[in-house]
Amino acid sequence: MKNYRIAVLPGDGIGKDVTDAAMKVLDAVGFSDKAEYTWGDIGWEFWCKEGNPLPERTIELLKQSDCALFSAITSKPKEEAERELVLELHGKGLVYFSPIVKLRQLFDLYVNLRPCKAYPGNPLNYRDDLDLVVFRENTEGLYVGIEWHPVPEAIMKAMIDNHQKAIRFKGDNLDDIAISTRIFTRKGVQRILKASMDYAIKYGYPTVTVVEKPNVIRETSGLMIREARKLAKKYGDLELWETNIDAMAMWLVKNPQQYGVLVSSNMFGDIVSDLCAQLIGGLGFACSGNIGENFAVFEPTHGSAPKYIGMNKVNPIAQILAAKMMLDWLGEKEMAEKIDKAVEAVIAEGKYRTYDLGGDTTTSEMADAICEKIKEL
């Protein structure tokens, strides 16, 4: 009897290559003896031929799984996506959506956890002593998907009637205006803040930095800052820092070692976590977990890199570290630690380096090297 039911979603582009690499590592560490894997359909291929990048059968698969290991998807603008549909689906009113964003909302995966740990020996590290963790709110903010173009007359009238600042748009052609909403809820900001502070206490980080822009985006960022201040009072010696998103970008380049846990809203968290990823070697090392109360999806943060399809070239470590995060979440701490130590040893040794690290090691060779280190531990 298998202990775990794992949905595997390789997606598009290089997704299959890096997923295959991660599966090798899961085999090497012994997890596959405990897991039943089911491969699911997701991504651009299914948008083009079915008009749905997240088929209902995949949603049902996920509902029957303990968690999912996801890789990468291709996304394109609305008009381009419609052009790539099979001919019989043209003119059906189908609109492309991001399947990973929908998964986050559908399963209420409100925490996007992005650890950014430097492995000594990585030639791309900004510093070897970096250990940053970004908590990004994953279901609200600008990614909630409530947008208009052209803007409905009723929406524009309500804005002009109720907001003095909107008067400047009166008389503009509604087809020339686009609106995207940034929606925060008290519940949404409270739970991401709590998750970040609980994590800081559990793993010994002395500070939590809230990264927002309340001096300009007063209502939404302001709500998050106010709730952070209230909640921080319950955490004793944990120190709360507050930084504007633009200043945070500067400080992370100047002195990133001063920071530990960062927490932010959906868009700002997305941006700052990619900046942190570059500090520890780039997206080839950047993994993330989309985590809810009872379900989680683990993924690298890189894209599908279509130009590298089938070349066995890209760095699989982000996907391997996503698998490591999955093991941590499932409670398989010893296996997770072995993967982390194996990655650390391979990077420190410097014998195997993929193209992004200045070498010519292939995707599969990097996975094999990590598997060999696991056997030595």
Order of alpha helices (4+ residues) and beta strands (2+ residues): beta-alpha-beta-alpha-alpha-beta-alpha-alpha-beta-beta-beta-alpha-beta-alpha-beta-alpha-beta-alpha-beta-alpha-beta-beta-alpha-alpha-alpha
